[in-house]
């Protein structure tokens, strides 16, 4: 219900998710923490391109829908309604 002649300006930063490197912040922190643990801790340098590909793929999905990862997490937490 809006009152005639009354408008509120809403800044865009209040409605968009926080992005880090083009992906949601939680995904970026998780991805690069695991990358640092494996690449630096276990000296598995051959895994570094894999994590870069994960990040590029996440940027692709986040450009299409910024809430993509939130929807995926909500979907994974839901219980199944029908028995398979």
CORZI-V141510 format. One record per residue. N is the residue number from 0. RES is the residue in one small letter. PHI is phi in whole degrees, -180 to 180 (* if undefined). D_FIRST is the distance of its C-alpha to the first C-alpha in Angstrom with 2 decimals. Layout:
((N,RES,PHI,D_FIRST) (N,RES,PHI,D_FIRST))
This chain:
((0,x,*,0.00) (1,x,-114,3.74) (2,x,-85,6.72) (3,x,-60,9.51) (4,x,82,12.31) (5,x,-117,10.96) (6,x,-130,11.64) (7,x,-120,12.98) (8,x,-83,16.06) (9,x,-119,16.62) (10,x,-72,20.30) (11,x,-61,21.55) (12,x,-69,23.73) (13,x,-80,20.92) (14,x,-112,20.04) (15,x,-98,23.58) (16,x,-71,26.22) (17,x,-78,29.35) (18,x,-109,32.17) (19,x,-132,35.87) (20,x,70,38.13) (21,x,92,35.49) (22,x,-123,34.80) (23,x,-58,32.63) (24,x,-57,34.30) (25,x,-63,35.21) (26,x,-65,36.93) (27,x,-63,38.83) (28,x,-64,40.09) (29,x,-65,41.19) (30,x,-61,42.84) (31,x,-79,44.79) (32,x,-70,45.79) (33,x,-65,47.36) (34,x,-61,48.91) (35,x,-64,50.43) (36,x,-64,51.77) (37,x,-78,53.46) (38,x,-74,54.64) (39,x,-84,55.78) (40,x,-74,56.65) (41,x,-102,58.39) (42,x,55,59.44) (43,x,-99,58.02) (44,x,-64,57.40) (45,x,-68,57.27) (46,x,-85,53.79) (47,x,-59,52.26) (48,x,-62,51.64) (49,x,-64,49.93) (50,x,-71,47.33) (51,x,-67,46.85) (52,x,-65,46.21) (53,x,-60,43.64) (54,x,-67,41.87) (55,x,-64,42.04) (56,x,-63,40.73) (57,x,-66,37.83) (58,x,-64,37.05) (59,x,-59,37.07) (60,x,-69,34.58) (61,x,-71,32.33) (62,x,-70,32.23) (63,x,-68,31.05) (64,x,-149,28.37) (65,x,-64,27.95) (66,x,-100,26.81) (67,x,-58,29.85) (68,x,-73,31.74) (69,x,-66,28.90) (70,x,-68,28.52) (71,x,-62,32.31) (72,x,-64,32.56) (73,x,-64,29.91) (74,x,-64,31.84) (75,x,-70,35.12) (76,x,-80,33.92) (77,x,-70,32.76) (78,x,-81,35.38) (79,x,-74,36.69) (80,x,-87,35.57) (81,x,-97,38.49) (82,x,-83,42.05) (83,x,-100,43.98))
